[in-house]
Amino acid sequence: MELTAIYHRQESEYAYLYKEGQLHIRIRTKKNDVQQVILHYGDPFIFIEDKYEAKKEMTKATSDALFDYWQVTVSVDFARIQYIFELLDEEGQGIFYGDKGCVEHTQENLDAEGNGFKLPYIHEIDGCQVPSWVSNTVWYQIFPERFANGNPNLTPDGAREWDAAIAPNRDDFFGGDLQGIIDHLDYLKDLGITGLYLCPIFEATTNHKYDTTDYFEIDRHFGDKEVFANLAEEAHKRGIKIMLDAVFNHIGYQSAQWQDVLKNGENSPYKDWFHIQEFSITEDKLQNPRELPYHTFAFASYMPKLNTANPEVKDYLLSVATYWIENFDIDAWRLDVANEIDHQFWKDFRKAVLAKKPDLYILGEIWHTS
């Protein structure tokens, strides 16, 4: 048995409160190395007198090129747990794996108080609280500029012809808009879609709209608030939820706040809204993306990074988040590059939006282990 491949960490994605008093416990082993994994578990205080109260065989949930991943769902009576893993190979040789690592496969080690992992108290508020409607939702992601053109009057100047034979370039416009989505709601419903995730729809200069210039306005090439209200209403009539994209890590170069910084430098009331390393910010300093005098998303000079720890920035963005809930009854927020924003901001965000709509769904974009 390859002991160095075995991995588990409590209070992580390897051990967490799932829902309704249920815990997910996971462990990693070398691929095809372990035949069986058994979780021994119970209350840590009962353990002192009676040892582990229960055991449950784990299921191999998935594998990758190197490892097998095992999982089991358990429930506990007193909102706390102590547990240890028993691993057996094909020859029946075994080890116990706990808080002290791998130990010999003996009854003494199974019964030793210090060997088990512990979750001292399982707080419901720390659990994964996903609204009940989400598990039955079939999501459809829409990049509004490329989905459908429902109002040619809004088409940007220089947009390319709406022709599937044309291979689009990254920066091309084709004229998709919100009316185009409305016109296809019945089509989407017939597909079985019950949730629409819209890539950014707020005022911006690019076709992707991740360079927001005004979070309180619909992009002029997509429509206006009246059209969006109609989209939300018509979608809801068909049992379709609406999720918007919260691009709060950075803002657009043409936003009023950033333009004020460019104009007034250190005298700008918005200078602390950003992560500015050096004043003044002039065109000649923008030539090398790796030597920008301010932090950005990636090295994109046109998307300066917001300082979400600044109380003014936080208040502004939280007002954006609640505005679209209060006025348009959106059902979910997708958090763009959520891992690049401080945890305190997201905690305050969660509190603010759920106060407005308790069953709102919050989905963070994170492409790595989290």
Secondary structure by P-SEA (a helix, b strand, c coil): cccccbbbbccccccccccccbbbbbcccccccccbbbbbbccccccccccccbbbbbccccccccbbbbbbbbbbccccccbbbbbbccccbbbbbccccccccccccccccccbbbcccccccccccccccccccbbbbbcccccccccccccccccccccccccccccccccccaaaaaaaaaaaaaacccccccccccccccccccccccccccccccccaaaaaaaaaaaaaacbbbbbbbcccccccccaaaaaaaacccccccccccccccccccccccccccccccccccccccbbbbccccaaaaaaaaaaaaaaaacccccbbbbcccccccaaaaaaaaaaaaaacccbbbbbbccccc
